[in-house]
Amino acid sequence: MPDRPAARADTRAWTGLGLLMVPVFMAALDMTVLFLAIPTIAADLLPSGTQQLWVLHIGDIAGAGLVLTAGRLVDRFGPRRLLVLGMLGYGLASGLAAFAPTVELLILARMLLGASAVTMAPAGMALIRRMFPVPRQFSTAVALFMAAFSGGMALGPPLGGVMLEHFWWGSIFLVNVPIAFAVALLAPRLLPSVRGTGTGRIDVISVALSVAGIVGIVYGVQELAAGGWNVPHGLAAVTGVVLLAAFVRRQRTLVDPLLDLTLLRSVPFSLGLVAIWLVITATAGADLQFAQYLQVVVGHSTLAAGALLVIPALASVAATAASPVLLRWLRPGYAIGLGVLVALAGAVALLVVVAAGPRASTPLLVGAAALMAVGVAPVFALGTNVVLTHAPVRQTGSAQSLQEVGGSLGNTSGLALGGTIAYLGYSRTLQDTVPSGLDDEAAEQSVQSIGGAITAAEDLPADLAARLTAAAQDAFTVATRDAYLLAVAGLAVLAVLVFWGLRTARIDEEPHGEADHVAGREQPADHRRD
């Protein structure tokens, strides 16, 4: 008897998608608004420099470490159940953060926020996979889901600025409490009850190895990028690599592994993961430099630079949501490749405009950054689609978790690599152009960072200060140029990889011969289990 065609998603499914977009929007908003709030928090709680870094990054580190475990739990116990538990935890942790009387308690709350948020993407994608069985609708749903994350990143600074202007810093966390509990309350009404596999055990040793390995790499490389080489952070990164290697080796020996490595046998699946990792690695350092370049070289205020950065961010949101339109005419690999070429054009344009230094045109800078953001969007939206389509439906949570790990490692490696290249370009250039008359201490401080140069200039005579500032701006221009050279090289490699490796990838076929995502053949909902 032939299979029935997949039923198109109804109004309830689209409403459920809207509900699923709320948590990822909220989590993304929290990521960017915290950077705006940290000076106010520091003035109130008086954290040390190290504690301030932990406040900023502990949530990301906790999330990265737990994401593989979260994906397995989603697959085993059911995505709706894990989403509800995650949202309840997120609400409670947000309340704890809002009223934290000490920096230690705030760090704990931020860690709990990261651990709670880790279920959002795997559970959301697992539900979307079943709610939208028609390939074209699934592509649109994935793009909208990811656009919600981009939208949260874009709107975090302006919304955070408004809240911090009128309320105390805890308000940025407190606003999450009713939203998180509302999502948990509405989930059983609007989202399907999908039972998990319900089989197998969670290997504690594998969990420990994955958490310690990912945390070691993310923490070690992140700190090396921020503060330069030192033995403890280097050992943390190396230890993380060793532990992840042990994790992979253990998975090969287990009958029921925490992570099924056979997923990686699919070439489109593996190359989709690599594409997402590579685009982040190539562009993360350049994105960081661009934000600073607008301020320290072009001369925009922090507020003006933040407003300008909203433009490429909103362009990314729109392009992410619209990416599935490309699939009407192109195969996924070619659609993603076209996006990479657009991003490459934007990166080359930025490379040219940035070279003008203080004379660089702001409209051209922002326009080229928006073009680059538009091109990168299909890599995420359609790359995610390729990854999920080429994984079994019952392992959607694990597949999405692998992508999250790739994204975290890409961001970490991108900031480390791009930051190192930019630092070398800046320091070497300024060493050769430090104005005469500057004492050794001020010269060394200036060579270490652009912030150090600006601070040193404040205590100098006007003429010498002007010459130091101009030399530092020229050096930072070189640093930004070098970061974009890395982006151009990485995007060029990515274009070749995508056009060649994903040329036969499709998203309109049942993955691995499975049909459990087709309407009428879905695994039966079990309201007792979820």
N, C-alpha and C positions, 0 to 999 in steps of 0.2 A: 504494500500500500504506500503510495508516494507521500512524502512529508507535506504537511500543510504549510503554506507560506506564512512567514512571520507576521503577526498582527501588529499594526501600527500603534504607537503609543497614544493613549487617550489623555484627556484633560487632567486626570488624577496623576498620571505619570509626570506631566510637565509641571504640575503644582509641586509634586514631590521633588523634582529637580530644583525648583526654586528654593525649597527648604534645605536641600543638600548644599546649595551654594552659600547659604548663610554662614555655616561654620568656617569654611575655607576663607571667605571674605573677612570674617572676624579675626581669624588667626593671622592672616596677612597684614591686616590693619595694625595688630599688636606689634608686629615685627618692626614696622617703620615708625610708629608713633613713639616707641620707647627711646629711639635715638633723639627725638625732640625733647622728651621729658627727662632725660638723665641729668641735665644740669640742675633742674629743680629738685629732683630726688637727692642728688648729691648735696645740695645746700641744706636739705632737711635732715637726712640720715647720716651725713658725713662719712661716707664709705672711704676706705683706702683705695688707691689706684687699682690694686688687684681685685678688691671686692666690686668695684665699679665694672670691671671687665666681666666678672662672674654674673652680675645682674644682667648685663647685655647678652651674654652668650650661653648661659647655663641651660636655658630652654632649648636652644638649637642643638646643643650637645646631647642633652637627654633624649630629645626626639630622634636624632640621628642614630643613637645607640639602640633604641628600642624598636625602630621601624620594622626590621625583619621579623621580630617576635610578634609585633602587632599584626603584620600581614598574615602570619600563620594563624593567629587567634581569630582573625576575621574569617578566614577560610574554614576553620574548625567549628566555631561557635555561632557563626552567622553574622552578617554585616550590620543588620539593624540593631541587634543586641549590643554589639561593641560600640556602635555610634552613640547609642543612648548612654552607655556607661561612660564613654569618653566625654560627652557633653556635660553630664552631671559632675564629673571630676573637674572639668574646665571651669564650670561655674563656681564650684567650691574654692578652687585654687585662685580664681580671679578675686573672690571676696577676701581671701586671706592676703593677697597682694595689695589690695586697695587699702587695707587698714593695718599693714605691717608696721609695727612700731620701731623695728630695728632692721638694719641692712641684712643681717643673717636670716631673719624670717622672710624678708623679701626675696633673697636668693633661693630659699627653700620653696617659696610659692612659685617663683619663675621655673624652677625645676619641675614642679608638679604640673604647671601649665604645659611645658614641653612634652611631658610624659602623657598627658591627657589628649593633647592635640594630635598625637601620633596616629590615632585611629581614624582621623577624619578622611584623609585621602584614600587609604585602602578600602575602608567601609563604603565611602561614597562611590568609588569606581565599581566596586562589586555590585552595589545596588543599581547603578546606572546601566551596567552590562545586562542586567536582567529586565530592567524597566523599558529599555529601548532596543528590542531585538532586530529592528530594521536597520541595516547598516548606515544609511544616510542619516536617519534620525539619531543613531548612536554617535556618529561623528559630530553632529550639531550639539548634542548633549555634552559630550566630552569637551568640546571647544568652549561652551558656555560655562561649564564647571571650572575650567582653567582660567577663563576670563574673569571669573569672580575673584580668584586669587590675585591676578594682575591688578584688578580694580582696587582691592584692599591695599596693595602695595602703593598704588598711585594716590589714593585718597587719604592714606594715613597721615602724612604731614599736614595738609590743610585742616583736616578734621581735628587732629591732635592739637594744632595751634589754637583752634577755637576753644576747645575744652580747657586747655591749660591757661588760656586767657581769662576764663570765667570761673574755673573751679580749681580745686587742689589736685596734685598729681595723681592721687589715688582714683580720681574719676575715670581715668583712661582704662583702669581695670574694672571698676565697679559697674560700668555700663555693660560689660559682658555678662554679668550675673543673670539678669532677667532674660537676656537673649538666649543664653545657653540652656536655661531651664525650659524656656518656651520651645526650643528645638527638641529637647528630650521629651516634652509632653506631646508635641504634634507628630513625632516620628511614627509611633504606632498607628496613627490615623491616616497618614499620607504616604508612608513607605511600605513596600511589600514585605511580608514576613518570609524571609529566605533562610531555610535551615542550612547549617554548616555541614561539613562532612561528618562531624561527630565521632570520628575515629582517630586512632593514633594517640600518642602521648607527646607532651611538650618536653623535649630533651633539655634538662636544666643545664648541662655542660655546654650544649650548643648555644643556648641563650646567653650564658656567661661569656663565652668566647666572642660571640657577635657583638654584644654590648661593649665589652672591654676593648675589642679590636677597633670598632668604629669610633668609639669615644677617644681612644688613644690617638688615632690618626687625625681626627677632626681637631681635637684639642691641641695636639703637638704642632701640626702644620699651621693652625690658626695663630698660635702664640709666636711661632717662628716668623710668620709674616708680619705680625704686629711689632715685635721687639727685636728681631734679628736673631742670629744663631746663638744658642746656648745649649749646654749639654743636657739638662733635664728635659727640655722640650723636644730636643732631637731624639732622646731616648724614648720619650712618650710616643712619638710618631713611628719610630722603628719597632717598638714593642707592639703597637697597634697593627702594623703590617704582619708581624710574626703571628700574632693571635688570630688575625683574619685568615692567614694561610692554614693555621691549625683548624680553624672553623671549617674551611672548605674541605680539607682532608677528612675531617670527621663526618661531614655530610655524605661523602662517598661511601662510607662504611655502614651507615645506618639504614635499616630497612624502611624507617619512616622519618626521614630527615626534617629538620626545621625548615630548610630551604631545598627545594627539589631542583638540583642542578641540571636536570634534563631539560628544563625550560630554555637553557642557553644553547641547546642543540639547534634550535630554530634560528637560521641566519637572520631573517628579518627582525626577530625578537632581539637578538644580541646587538645587531647594528642599530636598531632603534635606541637601545640603551646607550650605546657608544655615542650616537649622534647628540643625544640630550646632554650627556656628560661633557662632550667636546665643545659644544656651543657655549656652555657655561664656563668651562675652563678658559676658552679663548677670549671671552668678553668680560668676565668679572673684574679683572684688573683695570681694563679700560673704562668701564662704567664708574669705578671708584675714582679714577683720575679725573674723569670728566666733571664730576660734581665739584671737585676741588679747583679744577682749572677755571671754571666759571667765576669762582670767587677770587682766588689769589693771583690769577693772571689777567683775566678780562676785567675784573674789578667790581663784580656784582655783589651786593650784600647777601647775607645768608638767606634772608626772606625772599629776595628777588631770585636767587639761584634756585631755591626750593620751588618757587612758582614756575620757573622755566622748566624744571625737571618734570613737572606734571604733564607737560605737553607730550614728550615721547612716551611717558607712562600711559597716558590715555590712548595714544596711537597704538600702543601694544595691546591694550584691552580690546579696542575695536578690531584690530587685525586678528587677534586670537579668536574672537567670536565669529569672524567672517571666514576663517581659514577653510572650513568645510566646503565653501563655494567652489574652491579650486578643484575639488574632486569631481565636479561635473564634467570637466574637460581633461583632467590629468590623472594619471596613476599617483598613488601616495608618494612614491619615491621622487617622481618628477615635480610634484607640487612642493614637497619639502625642499628639493634642490633649487627650485625657483625662488623660494623664500631665502635660502642661503645666499643666492646670487644677489638678491636685493640687499640683504644685510651686508654683504661684501662691498657693494657699491656705496652704501652708507658709511662703512668703516674707512674706505679709501677717501671718500669726501671729507670725513673728519680728519683724516691724516693730513690732507692738504690744507684745510682751513686752520687746524690747530697750529700749524707751522708759522702762522702769522703772529702768534704770541698775543701781546696786549692789543694789537690792531685787529685781531680776529673779529669777524662779523658775528654778532649774536644770533641774528635770524638764520644765517647759514649754519652755524653750529647746532642750533636747536633743530633746524630742518633736517640736517644730516643725521642727527641722533634719532629723530623720529623715523627716518627712513630705515635706519639700522634696526630699530625696535620692531617696525612692521615686518621686516624680513625674518627676524628671529622668531616671531610668533608662530608661524607654521611648524617650525622644528618642534616646539613644545606640544602644540595642539594635535598635529597630525602624527608626530613621532609617538606620542602617548597612544594614539589610536592604533598605530602599527604594533606597538608592544603588546597592548591588551588583546588585539585581534588574534595574534599569534601565540596566545597562551590559553590553556583550557579554562573554561568558564569557572570551574570550581576552584581554580587557583588565581583568580583575578586579584585577590588581596595580596598574595605573595608577589605577583607580577608588578603591581603598583608599588609595593614596598621596595622592590629592587630598583625601580625607577627613582624612588625617593632617596635611596642610598646613593645612587649615581649622581643625583642632583646635589646632595650634601657634599660628596667628595669632589664634585666638579667645582662648586663654589669655593671650597677650601683650597683646592689645588690652584684654581684660577687666581684667587687673591694672593696666594703665596708666590706663584710664578710671576703674575703680572706685577705684584708689589715689589718683588725682588728686582725685576728688570727695570721698573720705574725708579727704584731707589738707586740702582747702579748708574742709570743715566743721569739722574739729578746730582748725585754726589760727585761723580767724576767730572761732570761739566762745571760744577761750581768750584771744585778744587782748582781748576785751571783759570777761573775768572774771578776769584775772590778779590775785591778791590784792595789796593795797597792802603796801609794805615789802619787795618783791622787787627786787633790783638788776637793772639792764638786761641784764647778761650772762645771769643765771639765767632771766630772763623770756624772752629770745630763744631760749635753749636749750630751754625748756619748750614754747614755741610751735611749734618745729620737729617734735617728735615726743613721743609719750607716754613713750617710753623716756628722752628727755631730761628730761622733767618729773619722772619718778621718781628719776633720778640727782640732779637739782638738789635735790629734797626731802630727800635723805639728809644734806645739809650745812646744813640750815636748823634753826632752833629748832622744837620740837615743834608749837607752835600754828600757826606759819606753814607748816610742812611739811604739816600736816593740811589746811589750807585750800587749798594748792597741789594736793595730791593729789586732793581732792574736786573742784576746778575742772577738773583734767585728766581725771578720770573722767567728769565731765559732758560735757566737750568730746568725749571719745572715744565716748561714747554717741551724741552728735549725728552723729559721723563714721560710726559703724556704722549708724545709722538711715538716713543718706543713701545708704550703699552698698546697703542693702536697698530703698530707693526705686528705685534704678537696676535692681535685680533684678526688682522688681515691674513696672516699666515694660517692661523687656525681655521678660519672660515673657508679659505681656499682648499685646505685639506678636507674639510667637512663636505664641501661641494663635490669633490671627486668621490669621496666615500659614499655619499648619498646617491648620486647619479649612477654609480656603478653597483654598489652593494644592495640598494633598495629598488632597483629598476623593475624587479618582478614582484615586489611586495604588493599585496592587495588587502583591502579591508572589507570586501564584500563576499568573503567566503567563510565557511564554518571552520574555526580553528581546530586543527588536529582531528578532523572528522567528527567533532562533538556536535551534538544538536540540542544539548540541554538548555541552550539559551533561546531556542525557537519557541514562540508562543504555542501553547498546547502541549509542549513536551518539557516544560520547566519542571524542576524538582518540586514536588508538592510542598506548599507552605505548611509549616508546622507551628501553629501559634503556641503550642506548649513549650517549644524549644526556644522561641525568639520573642 
